[in-house]
Amino acid sequence: MTAERTVEEPVRVVDNGIRSFIPPTYCFELRNEAGGIVATVSQVVMTDSTLTDFGLLAALRRDDAQVVGSITSYDPGASARRPGARFTVTRVIAP
């Protein structure tokens, strides 16, 4: 699974509150400066960091940071009904 989309406009990563027992759970929204949804993804990671998902979200929220990166599809496991979407943060833009 290699479909890729680049997110060049700075976005904030937001928890949309959706939870599910069956992966993938699309619970992270990428929102632009105006608050519009750019994409909804099921996983958030960062190059050169061990933080992922909610840990990374907490760090970004604490710093009120915007980010850019890319979205790729991934296999979330045998019980998944569809591919997941992973947002990889490649650059953090401090306020």
Phi, psi and omega per residue, in radians:
M1 nan 1.914 -3.026
T2 -2.269 0.169 3.121
A3 -0.987 2.316 -3.076
E4 -2.332 2.512 3.063
R5 -2.354 2.258 3.125
T6 -1.573 2.361 3.077
V7 -1.903 1.709 -3.079
E8 -1.624 -0.418 3.091
E9 -1.379 2.294 3.135
P10 -1.009 2.362 3.132
V11 -2.295 2.817 2.968
R12 -1.879 2.485 3.098
V13 -1.623 2.216 -3.054
V14 -2.226 2.395 3.035
D15 -1.381 2.108 -3.123
N16 -1.566 -0.009 3.054
G17 1.503 -0.105 -3.138
I18 -1.299 2.350 3.087
R19 -2.334 2.638 -3.134
S20 -2.690 2.610 3.068
F21 -1.467 -0.322 -3.122
I22 -1.840 2.065 -3.123
P23 -1.276 2.784 -0.100
P24 -1.486 2.649 3.065
T25 -1.845 2.020 -3.127
Y26 -1.446 1.421 -2.988
C27 -1.954 0.093 3.135
F28 -2.091 2.163 3.078
E29 -1.805 2.433 3.025
L30 -1.755 2.010 -3.061
R31 -2.019 2.388 3.124
N32 -1.393 -3.134 -3.078
E33 -1.015 -0.579 -3.139
A34 -1.418 -0.088 3.141
G35 1.637 -0.031 3.130
G36 -1.279 2.579 3.138
I37 -1.390 2.116 3.081
V38 -1.501 -0.704 3.127
A39 -2.874 2.785 3.011
T40 -2.121 2.248 -3.051
V41 -2.240 2.886 -3.099
S42 -1.826 -0.168 -3.132
Q43 -2.598 2.509 3.094
V44 -2.259 2.205 3.103
V45 -2.336 2.974 3.141
M46 -2.403 2.342 3.063
T47 -1.078 2.512 3.111
D48 1.072 0.608 3.097
S49 -2.641 2.595 3.058
T50 -1.603 -0.139 3.107
L51 -1.242 2.415 3.068
T52 -2.444 2.845 3.013
D53 0.760 -2.042 -3.013
F54 -1.233 -0.519 3.057
G55 -1.143 -0.764 3.099
L56 -1.170 -0.728 3.109
L57 -1.012 -0.754 3.132
A58 -1.098 -0.728 3.134
A59 -1.142 -0.733 3.135
L60 -1.167 -0.706 3.137
R61 -1.142 -0.737 -3.137
R62 -1.029 -0.703 -3.123
D63 -1.557 -0.015 -3.081
D64 0.876 0.748 -3.037
A65 -1.596 2.586 2.948
Q66 -1.789 2.750 -3.070
V67 -2.440 2.831 2.952
V68 -2.260 2.845 -3.131
G69 3.036 -2.618 -3.122
S70 -2.458 2.690 3.120
I71 -1.977 2.230 3.084
T72 -2.261 2.686 3.063
S73 -1.472 2.706 3.112
Y74 -2.617 2.837 3.112
D75 -1.579 1.934 -3.092
P76 -1.477 0.109 3.063
G77 2.140 3.006 -3.025
A78 -1.108 -0.569 -3.096
S79 -1.447 -0.070 -3.093
A80 -1.234 2.518 3.104
R81 -1.662 -0.240 -3.141
R82 -2.747 2.887 3.106
P83 -1.140 2.709 3.032
G84 -1.588 2.955 3.068
A85 -2.191 2.076 -3.099
R86 -1.840 2.193 3.032
F87 -1.712 2.078 3.105
T88 -1.805 2.014 3.118
V89 -1.294 2.162 3.125
T90 -1.885 -0.316 3.128
R91 -2.677 2.357 3.087
V92 -1.805 2.307 3.136
I93 -1.933 1.872 -3.112
A94 -1.255 2.619 -3.130
P95 -1.197 nan nan
